[in-house]
Amino acid sequence: MTEQPRRRLQVVGASAAGLTVAHELARRGLPVRVVEAAAGPATTGRVVTLHPRTLEVLDQMDVIDGFLHHGHKSDLAADHPTLPTLHPYTLVIDRARAAALLREAVADLGVSVEWGVRPRHPTAPARLITCDGSAQRSDPAGGRLTVVADHDPDTGIRQAYNLAWKLAMVEQGLVGPRLLDTYDEEHPAEPRPRRGIRALLHRVPALRRTDPSHLSGLRLTYRNSSLTTWNTLDFLSGYHVGAVGAEPTPVPAPGSRVTEAGPACGLLRAELRDPRWSLLLATGSARRPQGSPESVAATAAAQYSAYVSVRIMGAASCLPDPAHRLRAALGTPPGGWLLIRPDGYVAARGSLLTTRALDRALSPLSVAPLRIGAHPCG
């Protein structure tokens, strides 16, 4: 897809959500303007609690260090002991300080907040992203997108991040506007209520905030997203055909966070900060060179370099994997692969990387089919 001239993107609201959107758009080289009706930033305010999934997002944005320095870790009862994460704790931080940290991160990318500006719908060719608590619904065709969780920085950051990487791909001309439909499809994407006390917690808004599995964000999956591709038989049965017969389907499954694989995912921290999709490949397949997973990965690295980072696990020049810890944690056999979205969720995976498999995994983006013929660490 050819790149179109980039229009000005206007973010309304210097909230945590608005600053997250601005940061991710600017990080991808897009022109952004942030306007806020208030005369200036708040200097005091109540503390907020940031939960593990939000901390994962801040880590991927590469802004986590300031939050860890100014916040206070708290090991509240939650579900992260049973759902692995690189941040198995909550972080309590002053709301004004959290906003200041995000403003500093945005300023480092050349974007300043314009205070005391009343929002107006920008003239074409611009797009409006409202993050000020507005009740307006998104209207992608009309140039307006809305992040609705401004009142809660914890969920606001997560939802804004989900929107921002998709909007960036569209504005960069890498994919068509249909990708934006998946924001409404996945938001709010919450687990179904459970029986017993958790069903009550989900039904009663006043109690719902006390449900640890809801708060942590770790149980949020995109298994039913149109961006998720998986082998129906394998993942419905929970088993796949492996080298020694039927074997348990590896974790993380498509639609899940890649960090569910556990502590070994610390080796992925730098890769997850890359704003592109990630294609991870485990080497060692016995396939012939021309049709080998390595040749498919090399072609993908050359053809899709603008939006896919291709990494060979274990290759010193690509993705170091001491003692194959990462391969083992991800359950990838020789030739096995994972396609990871910019937000750290697994979009697809398989036991052998082929042109057909990768084309199918990328088909929701409507990109050109892979043309075989380069070096996988580009």
C-alpha positions as CSV (number, residue, x, y, z in Angstrom):
1,M,0.0,0.0,0.0
2,T,1.4,3.4,-1.0
3,E,2.0,6.0,1.7
4,Q,-0.4,8.9,1.6
5,P,0.5,12.5,2.7
6,R,0.3,12.7,6.5
7,R,-2.5,14.8,8.0
8,R,-2.3,16.6,11.3
9,L,-3.7,14.5,14.2
10,Q,-5.3,16.5,17.0
11,V,-5.7,14.9,20.4
12,V,-8.2,16.6,22.7
13,G,-7.5,16.1,26.4
14,A,-4.1,16.0,28.1
15,S,-5.2,13.1,30.2
16,A,-3.3,9.9,30.7
17,A,-5.2,8.5,27.7
18,G,-4.7,11.5,25.5
19,L,-1.0,11.7,26.3
20,T,-0.6,8.0,25.6
21,V,-2.2,8.4,22.2
22,A,0.0,11.4,21.4
23,H,3.1,9.6,22.6
24,E,2.5,6.5,20.4
25,L,1.6,8.6,17.3
26,A,4.7,10.8,17.7
27,R,6.9,7.8,18.4
28,R,6.0,6.5,15.0
29,G,6.8,9.9,13.3
30,L,3.3,11.3,12.9
31,P,2.5,15.0,13.4
32,V,0.5,15.4,16.5
33,R,-1.2,18.4,18.3
34,V,-2.5,18.1,21.9
35,V,-5.0,20.6,23.2
36,E,-6.5,20.9,26.6
37,A,-9.3,23.1,27.8
38,A,-7.8,23.5,31.3
39,A,-5.6,26.5,31.9
40,G,-2.7,24.4,33.1
41,P,-1.8,21.0,34.5
42,A,-3.0,19.9,37.9
43,T,-0.3,20.1,40.6
44,T,-2.2,18.0,43.2
45,G,-4.6,15.2,43.2
46,R,-5.4,11.8,44.6
47,V,-3.2,8.8,44.0
48,V,-4.0,6.2,41.3
49,T,-3.2,2.6,41.2
50,L,-1.7,1.2,38.0
51,H,-2.1,-2.6,37.5
52,P,0.1,-5.1,35.9
53,R,-1.2,-4.9,32.3
54,T,-1.0,-1.1,32.4
55,L,2.6,-1.4,33.6
56,E,3.3,-3.7,30.7
57,V,2.0,-1.1,28.4
58,L,4.2,1.6,30.0
59,D,7.1,-0.7,29.6
60,Q,6.4,-1.2,25.9
61,M,6.2,2.6,25.6
62,D,9.7,2.8,27.2
63,V,8.5,5.2,29.9
64,I,8.2,2.8,32.8
65,D,11.4,3.9,34.6
66,G,10.1,7.2,35.7
67,F,6.9,5.6,37.0
68,L,8.9,3.0,39.0
69,H,11.1,5.8,40.5
70,H,8.2,8.0,41.6
71,G,5.6,5.3,42.4
72,H,5.3,2.8,45.2
73,K,5.0,-1.0,44.5
74,S,2.2,-2.8,46.3
75,D,1.6,-6.5,46.2
76,L,-2.2,-6.4,46.5
77,A,-4.1,-9.7,46.2
78,A,-4.7,-10.3,42.5
79,D,-4.4,-12.8,39.8
80,H,-0.8,-12.2,38.7
81,P,0.6,-15.2,40.7
82,T,-1.3,-17.4,38.3
83,L,-1.0,-15.3,35.2
84,P,2.6,-14.5,34.6
85,T,3.7,-10.9,33.8
86,L,6.9,-9.0,33.8
87,H,5.3,-6.7,36.4
88,P,3.7,-8.9,39.1
89,Y,2.6,-6.0,41.3
90,T,0.5,-2.8,41.3
91,L,2.0,0.7,41.4
92,V,0.6,3.5,43.5
93,I,1.5,6.9,42.2
94,D,0.2,10.5,42.5
95,R,-2.1,11.3,39.6
96,A,-0.5,14.6,38.9
97,R,3.0,13.0,38.9
98,A,1.8,10.3,36.5
99,A,0.4,12.9,34.1
100,A,3.7,15.0,34.4
101,L,5.7,11.9,33.5
102,L,3.7,11.3,30.3
103,R,3.9,15.0,29.4
104,E,7.7,14.8,29.7
105,A,7.8,11.7,27.5
106,V,5.6,13.4,24.9
107,A,7.8,16.6,25.1
108,D,10.9,14.4,24.4
109,L,9.2,13.5,21.1
110,G,8.7,17.2,20.2
111,V,5.0,17.5,21.2
112,S,3.8,20.1,23.8
113,V,0.4,20.5,25.3
114,E,-1.5,23.6,24.3
115,W,-3.4,24.7,27.4
116,G,-6.6,26.7,27.6
117,V,-7.7,25.6,24.1
118,R,-11.3,24.8,23.5
119,P,-11.6,21.7,21.3
120,R,-13.0,22.2,17.9
121,H,-13.3,19.7,15.1
122,P,-10.3,20.3,12.9
123,T,-10.6,21.1,9.3
124,A,-9.7,18.5,6.8
125,P,-7.3,16.9,6.3
126,A,-7.1,16.3,10.1
127,R,-8.3,13.8,12.5
128,L,-9.7,14.4,16.0
129,I,-9.0,12.0,18.9
130,T,-11.0,12.9,21.9
131,C,-9.6,11.7,25.3
132,D,-11.3,14.2,27.6
133,G,-14.1,12.1,29.0
134,S,-16.4,13.1,26.1
135,A,-19.4,10.8,25.6
136,Q,-19.2,11.1,21.8
137,R,-18.9,7.8,20.0
138,S,-16.1,7.2,17.5
139,D,-16.8,8.1,13.9
140,P,-13.7,6.9,11.9
141,A,-15.3,7.9,8.6
142,G,-16.0,11.4,9.9
143,G,-12.5,11.7,11.3
144,R,-13.3,11.4,15.0
145,L,-12.1,8.7,17.4
146,T,-12.9,8.5,21.1
147,V,-11.1,6.9,24.0
148,V,-13.8,6.8,26.7
149,A,-11.9,5.9,29.8
150,D,-10.4,9.3,30.7
151,H,-11.8,9.1,34.2
152,D,-9.5,6.1,35.0
153,P,-5.8,6.5,34.0
154,D,-5.3,2.7,34.5
155,T,-7.8,1.6,31.9
156,G,-7.4,4.8,29.9
157,I,-3.7,4.1,29.2
158,R,-4.5,0.6,28.0
159,Q,-7.4,1.6,25.8
160,A,-5.5,4.5,24.3
161,Y,-2.6,2.2,23.5
162,N,-4.9,-0.2,21.7
163,L,-6.2,2.7,19.5
164,A,-2.9,4.4,18.9
165,W,-0.9,1.7,17.2
166,K,-3.8,0.9,14.9
167,L,-4.4,4.6,14.1
168,A,-0.7,5.0,13.4
169,M,-0.6,2.2,10.9
170,V,-3.6,3.7,9.1
171,E,-2.2,7.2,9.1
172,Q,1.2,6.0,7.8
173,G,-0.6,4.4,4.9
174,L,0.6,0.9,5.8
175,V,-2.9,-0.6,6.0
176,G,-6.5,0.4,5.2
177,P,-8.9,2.2,7.5
178,R,-10.7,-1.0,8.4
179,L,-8.1,-1.7,11.0
180,L,-9.7,1.0,13.1
181,D,-12.9,-1.1,13.3
182,T,-11.0,-3.5,15.5
183,Y,-10.6,-0.9,18.2
184,D,-14.4,-0.9,18.8
185,E,-14.4,-4.6,18.3
186,E,-11.8,-5.1,21.1
187,H,-12.9,-2.3,23.4
188,P,-14.2,-2.9,25.9
189,A,-13.1,-6.5,25.6
190,E,-13.6,-7.9,29.1
191,P,-13.9,-11.5,30.3
192,R,-17.4,-12.9,30.6
193,P,-18.9,-12.8,34.1
194,R,-18.2,-16.0,36.1
195,R,-20.4,-17.9,38.5
196,G,-20.7,-17.2,42.2
197,I,-19.0,-14.2,43.8
198,R,-17.2,-13.1,40.6
199,A,-20.5,-13.0,38.7
200,L,-21.8,-10.7,41.4
201,L,-18.7,-8.5,41.2
202,H,-19.2,-8.2,37.4
203,R,-22.9,-7.3,37.7
204,V,-22.6,-4.7,40.4
205,P,-20.6,-1.6,39.2
206,A,-19.8,-0.5,42.8
207,L,-18.3,-3.9,43.5
208,R,-16.7,-4.6,40.1
209,R,-13.7,-2.5,40.8
210,T,-12.8,-4.9,43.7
211,D,-12.5,-7.9,41.4
212,P,-8.7,-8.6,41.1
213,S,-9.0,-10.3,37.7
214,H,-10.8,-7.3,36.3
215,L,-8.4,-4.8,37.8
216,S,-5.1,-6.4,36.8
217,G,-6.0,-6.5,33.1
218,L,-4.1,-9.8,32.8
219,R,-7.1,-11.9,31.9
220,L,-8.0,-9.7,28.9
221,T,-7.7,-11.7,25.7
222,Y,-8.4,-11.1,22.1
223,R,-9.1,-14.7,21.1
224,N,-12.2,-13.6,19.2
225,S,-10.6,-10.6,17.5
226,S,-10.6,-10.5,13.7
227,L,-6.8,-9.8,14.1
228,T,-6.3,-13.2,15.7
229,T,-5.6,-16.3,13.6
230,W,-5.4,-19.7,15.0
231,N,-5.7,-23.4,14.1
232,T,-9.3,-24.1,15.2
233,L,-8.9,-27.8,15.8
234,D,-5.7,-27.3,17.9
235,F,-6.9,-24.6,20.1
236,L,-10.4,-25.9,20.6
237,S,-9.1,-29.3,21.6
238,G,-6.2,-28.0,23.6
239,Y,-3.9,-30.4,21.7
240,H,-1.8,-30.4,18.5
241,V,0.0,-33.0,16.6
242,G,3.7,-32.8,17.7
243,A,6.8,-34.9,17.1
244,V,5.7,-37.6,19.5
245,G,1.9,-37.5,18.8
246,A,-0.7,-35.5,20.5
247,E,0.9,-32.8,22.7
248,P,-0.6,-30.0,24.7
249,T,-1.1,-26.8,22.7
250,P,1.7,-24.3,23.8
251,V,1.1,-21.2,25.7
252,P,0.7,-18.3,24.9
253,A,-2.2,-19.1,22.6
254,P,-3.2,-16.6,19.8
255,G,-5.2,-13.7,21.4
256,S,-3.1,-13.9,24.6
257,R,-0.3,-11.8,26.0
258,V,3.1,-13.1,24.9
259,T,4.3,-12.4,28.5
260,E,2.1,-15.3,29.7
261,A,5.1,-17.4,28.8
262,G,6.7,-16.2,32.0
263,P,10.0,-14.7,33.2
264,A,11.9,-15.8,30.0
265,C,10.0,-13.0,28.2
266,G,12.3,-10.6,29.9
267,L,14.5,-11.4,26.9
268,L,11.8,-9.9,24.7
269,R,11.7,-6.5,26.6
270,A,13.6,-4.6,23.9
271,E,11.7,-6.3,21.1
272,L,8.4,-5.4,22.6
273,R,9.4,-1.8,22.7
274,D,9.7,-1.8,18.9
275,P,6.5,-0.1,17.6
276,R,6.1,-2.7,14.9
277,W,4.7,-6.2,14.8
278,S,7.2,-8.9,15.7
279,L,7.8,-12.2,13.9
280,L,9.8,-14.6,16.1
281,L,11.3,-17.7,14.6
282,A,13.0,-20.7,16.2
283,T,15.7,-22.0,13.9
284,G,16.7,-25.6,13.2
285,S,14.0,-26.9,10.8
286,A,15.2,-29.7,8.4
287,R,13.3,-28.2,5.4
288,R,15.1,-27.5,2.2
289,P,16.8,-24.1,2.0
290,Q,14.5,-22.5,-0.6
291,G,11.3,-23.3,1.3
292,S,12.8,-23.1,4.8
293,P,11.3,-21.1,7.6
294,E,14.5,-19.0,7.5
295,S,14.0,-18.1,3.9
296,V,10.3,-17.1,4.6
297,A,11.5,-15.0,7.5
298,A,14.2,-13.3,5.3
299,T,11.6,-12.5,2.7
300,A,9.2,-11.1,5.3
301,A,12.1,-8.9,6.8
302,A,12.7,-7.4,3.4
303,Q,9.1,-7.0,2.2
304,Y,7.4,-5.9,5.5
305,S,10.2,-4.1,7.2
306,A,8.1,-0.9,7.7
307,Y,5.7,-2.7,10.1
308,V,7.1,-6.1,11.0
309,S,10.3,-6.7,13.0
310,V,11.7,-10.2,12.2
311,R,13.8,-11.9,14.9
312,I,15.5,-15.3,14.9
313,M,15.6,-16.6,18.4
314,G,19.1,-17.7,19.4
315,A,20.9,-15.8,16.7
316,A,23.4,-13.5,18.4
317,S,22.8,-10.7,15.8
318,C,19.0,-11.0,16.1
319,L,17.5,-12.1,19.4
320,P,19.9,-13.8,21.9
321,D,18.3,-16.7,23.7
322,P,20.8,-18.3,26.2
323,A,20.2,-22.0,26.7
324,H,17.1,-21.7,24.5
325,R,15.1,-20.4,27.5
326,L,12.8,-18.2,25.4
327,R,12.1,-21.0,22.8
328,A,11.3,-23.4,25.6
329,A,9.0,-20.9,27.4
330,L,7.2,-20.0,24.2
331,G,6.9,-23.7,23.2
332,T,8.4,-23.2,19.7
333,P,10.0,-26.2,18.1
334,P,12.6,-25.8,15.3
335,G,10.9,-23.9,12.6
336,G,8.1,-22.7,15.0
337,W,7.0,-19.1,15.0
338,L,4.9,-16.4,16.7
339,L,3.5,-13.2,15.2
340,I,3.1,-10.6,18.0
341,R,1.0,-7.4,17.7
342,P,2.5,-4.0,18.6
343,D,0.6,-4.3,21.9
344,G,2.3,-7.6,22.9
345,Y,-0.6,-9.9,22.1
346,V,0.0,-13.0,20.0
347,A,-1.8,-12.7,16.7
348,A,-0.9,-16.1,15.4
349,R,1.6,-19.0,15.9
350,G,2.5,-22.2,14.3
351,S,4.9,-25.2,14.4
352,L,6.5,-24.4,11.0
353,L,6.8,-21.1,9.3
354,T,5.6,-21.2,5.7
355,T,4.6,-18.6,3.2
356,R,1.0,-19.7,3.3
357,A,1.0,-19.7,7.1
358,L,2.4,-16.1,7.3
359,D,0.1,-14.8,4.5
360,R,-2.9,-16.2,6.5
361,A,-1.7,-14.6,9.7
362,L,-1.2,-11.2,8.1
363,S,-4.4,-11.4,6.0
364,P,-6.5,-9.3,8.5
365,L,-4.2,-6.4,7.6
366,S,-4.9,-6.8,3.8
367,V,-1.2,-6.6,3.0
368,A,0.4,-7.9,-0.2
369,P,1.2,-11.6,-0.2
370,L,4.7,-12.7,0.6
371,R,7.1,-12.9,-2.4
372,I,9.9,-15.4,-1.7
373,G,13.5,-14.5,-2.4
374,A,17.2,-11.4,1.8
375,H,18.5,-11.3,5.6
376,P,16.0,-12.0,8.5
377,C,17.6,-9.5,10.9
378,G,16.8,-6.3,9.0
